[in-house]
Amino acid sequence: MDARPRRLGLLVLAGAALAVLAAVLWLARSLDARAERALEAIGSELLGTRVSVGSVHIDLRGGRATVRGVEVENPRGGKLAFSKEPAIRCDEIDVAIEPASLAGDAPIVLSEVRVRAPRLSAEVTPGGVNLLELVRRVVAASPAEVDEKVDGTAAPRRFLVRRLGFEGTSVRADSRPVGGDLRELALADLALTNVGAPRGATAAELGQRVLQGLLTRALAELARERVGALVDEQLQQFKDKAAEAFRDLLGPRHRP
């Protein structure tokens, strides 16, 4: 038997295998890129300022996703005069996905989301407080409009988060522009359960609740520490509303 047809057949099979591998790799990268763009767009729409994401890696077979290098720019506009430093930074967010929930129309179940060492930079200036301005924008945002604008459909997929944890949260509070000081504050770790229960929440709904809860908690700590005498009255309202915000945020129970 002539060996040339056999070699040709092997070359064709090898080429087909390489083509399939290339297609799989392209699809994986495409999924990561789409998720990265969606996170940036949803965050930017909710906060009214630029949100950037360094990278997203999704492993559907392993039921894992990792988001790295999240940064939220300080709000701009009007009399606001905040620094060019990010208002929020987070190096890594780890997500555990229940693969079986990806099929069908039921909510996609995220068994755990771990937000690792988020860092908030609170700036108190004569024109206002950056985190206070961000939480006002989040509260005023319409998740339905954001979802439709980003997802392109009036019926986006919904999500249910079994456990959401904030680990190692810190706040850098700078009130020197109003005669105060510079402080480093640490917030206790927090775990919340059944975020979006019972019917699930869209990506924008989850984003709004999580951002509102994180910012409100930081503002409540600023009020408790009396950071910036000129804005104490504005901040104090969040001290009493923090627990309520977390109850509304993510389920009937939470633990500090």
N, C-alpha and C positions, 0 to 999 in steps of 0.2 A: 504494500500500500504506500502510495506517495505521501511523504511526510509533510509536503507543502500545504495541502488542504487542512491537515490536523493543526499545523502551526497557525494557519489563517484563522481556523475556528477558535483556537485559544486566544489569539489576539483580539478577535471580535468579543469574546466573553470578557476578557480583561478590560477592554474598552467600555463595554456595557457596565461592568462593575464600577469602574471609575466614574462613569457618568452618573450612576445611581448615588454613589458616595458624594459626588459634588453637589447633586441636587439636594440630598439630605442636609449637607453642611450649609448650603445656601438657605434652605428653609429654616434651619435652626437660627442662623444669623439674622434672617429676616424677621423671625418671631421676636428675637431679642430687641432688634432695632425698632419694631413697631411698639413694643411695650415701653421702651425708653421714650419714644416720642409722645406716647399717650400720657405717661406720667408727667412729663414736662408740660404738656399742654393743659392737662387737668389742674395741676398745681398752679400754673401761671394764671389760669382763668379764675380759680378760687381766691387767690391771694392778691390779684391785681398787680403782680410784679413778676419778674423773670425767675423761673425755677429751672435749674439745670440738673441733669443726671449724668454721672460719669459713665456708668455702664449697667446693663441688665443682662443677666445670664439665666436662662430658663431651661431646666432639665425635666421635661414632662414625664419621661420614663421613670426617673428617680423621684419625681414628686417634689422637686426643690426649685427655688428661684432665689437669686441674690441680686440686690440692688446696691450699687456702690456710688459714692461721691455725690450725694444730694446736697444742693446749695440753693438757698432762697435769698434773693437780693433784697436789700432794704427798700421799703416803699418810697416812691417818688411822687412829686406833684405838689402844687400849691406852695405853702410856706414850709413844707417839710425839708429839712436839711440834715439828713443822716449821712453817715460815712459810707464809703464804698465797700466796706466789709460786709460779708453775708450776715443776714439776720439769723439764719438757721443753717446749721451744717450737720450732716449725718454721714459718717463714713460707710456704714453698712447696715442693710436691712435684710434679714434672712426670713424666707417664707417657706413653709411646708404645705404642699398641696395634696389633697386627696384625689388621685388620678381618676377614680371611678366617677367623681362628681363632674368631670369635664364633659361627659356625654349627656345629651338631653338638654332640657330647658330649665332644670332645677338649679338653684344657686350653686356656684362653684364654692366648694368648701376649702378654706385655708385653715388647716388644723392648728397652725401656729405662725404668728408674725412677731419677730424679735427686732425691735428698733434699738440698735446698739450705740450707746454714747452720743445721743443727740446733743448738740451744743447751741444754745441760744445766746445771742448778743443783744442785750437790752440797752438801748440808748435813750436817755432822758435829756431832752433839749427844750429850750423855750418854746419851740414850735410843736412839741408833742413827744409821745413815746412810740418808738417804732413798732414794738410788739402790740401795743394797743391799737395802732392804725391797722396792722395786719389782721387782728381778730375782728375788727369792725368790718373789714372787707370780706372776710370769710363768712361772717354772719349774714351780710347783705347779698352774698352770691346765691344764684339759683342753680342747684345741682342738676335739675332737669334740663335747663338751657345749656349748661356746660357739657353734660353727657351727650346731648343731641349734636352740639357743635363739634365735639371731638370724635364721637363714635359714628356720627352720621345717621343715627337711627333713633326713633322715639322709644324703642324697647331694647336697651342694652342689657347684657348679661348682668346678673346680680351675684353678690358674694356673701358668704357667711364666714366670719372669723371666729374659730373656737376659742382661741387665746391670743391676746395682743399684749406684748410686754415692752415696756420702756425701761432700758437698763443704762445706768450711769449718766442720767440727764444732768447737765450743768447749765448755769446761766451766768454770763459775764455782764454785770450791771454797771454801766458807766453813767453817773449823774454829775460828772464834773462840769459840763456846760451850764448847769444851774446851781453851781456852788456846792455840789455834793462830792462823792468820792467814787472810787473804782472798787468793786467787790466781785468775788467769785462765790457763787452760791451753788450748792448741790441739792438736787431733788431726790427724794427717796424713789427706789424702783417701784414700778407700778405694773400690775397685771390685771387685764380686763377680759371678761369672757363673753362669748356669744354676741360678738359685734355684728349688728345688722339683723339679729333675730327678730321675728321668726321667719319672715319671708325673704330675707336677704336684702342687701343694699347695693346700689350701683356704685361704680368706682368713684364718681363725684360725690355721692352721698357719704361714702366711707371717708373720703378725703376731707370733706367739710367737718364731719364729726371728730375725726382724729386731730386735725389741725386746730379746731376750736378748743378741744379738750387740752391739748398740749400748751397752747398759748394762754388759755385761761389759767391753767395751773401755774405757769411761770409768772403771770401777772399777780396772781394771789400771793405768791411767795414774795414778790417785790413789795406788795402792799404790807405784808406781815413784817418785812424787814425795814419798812419805811424808807425806801430808796427814792430820793428826790422829793423834797418837801413841797415843791410847786405842783406836783401831780399826785400827791397822796390822796386827795379827794376822788380823783378819777380812778385811781387804782383800787381804792378801798372797796368799791362795789364788787370787784371780782373775788375778794376774799370770801364773802358770804355766798357767792354764786358758784364757786368752784365745784363743790360736791354735787350740786344740782346739774351742772354742766356735764360732769362725768356720768351721772345716772342716765341723763338723756342720751349721752354719747353712745354708750356701749353695753347696755344691758342692766338688769336689775340689781346686780351686786358688783362691787369692786373692792379691792383691798389695797391699802397704801403700801 
